[in-house]
């Protein structure tokens, strides 16, 4: 396989952030942020201004669909954003 993509997981769940921290032992490109730390997350990803605007729009459009504690995953590739819902389904 190829190199792992830099990934920011945004969640208010302390447990999820702890799990992500443990996963960093295996994948240094994944990092957890509080849901309100959008700017830090996109800064970590190194997104362009256009990609940051697109990610902000994606978050605002899907926020109402997410359960309160569902983690939000945005990968470092500008073309993909994945929402992981509590029920285990993903959307691309």
N, C-alpha and C positions, 0 to 999 in steps of 0.2 A: 504494500500500500504506500500511498504518498504521505507527505507530512500532515500532521493534524492542523486544522484551521484554528486560529485564535478565536476563542469563544468567551462571551460574557453572559453569565446567567444572572438575571435580575430577579430577586425575590426577597420578601420580608421574613421568610422562614429561616430561623436560626439553624434548624436541623439541616435544611437543604444547603445552606452556606457551609455548614460543617462538613457535609458529605462532599461537596465540591472541593473544599480544602484538602480533604483526604485524597480525592481523585487526582489532585495536582502532583502527587507522588508518581503517577503513571503518565500524566499528560500535563506538562507545564504550560500549555497554551490555554487552559480553561481557568477562569477566575469568576468568583461570585461577587455580586454587588447588591446592596439594598435596592429595592424597587425605586426609591426616590433618587438614586445616584446615577441617573441616566447619563449625565455629562461625563462622569468618571468612566462609565462602561464604554461609551463610544470613544472616549479618549484612549482607553486601553486597546480598543480594536484598531485605532488609527484610521477611522473612517473619514472620507472626504466630507466637505460641507454638504454636498448633494446627497451622499449616502446617509449622513446624519439626519438631514431633513426627512428623507424617505423612512428611516428607522423611527423617527419621532412620530411621523404620520401613521406608520404601521402600529406602533404602540397605542396611540390614541384611538385608532379605529377598532382595535381588538380588545382594548382594556375592558370594555363593558361585557364582553363575552367570557372573560376569564373569571374563574373563581378567585376569591380574595387572596388566597395563599398559593395560587398556582405559579410555578416558576416561569419566567420569560427568558428564552434563550435566543440570542442574536449572534450569529457566527461572524467571523471576520471577513467573510467574502461579501462583497457589496450586493450580490445578487440573491442572497438567501437570508431568510429570517424564519425561525421556527418557533412556534409557540407550543410548549409542552403543557397540556392540561392535566388536571389531577386524575382524570380517568385513563390516562396513558395514551390517548390519541394525540397525533401530531398533525399540524397543518403546515404546508410549505407555501 
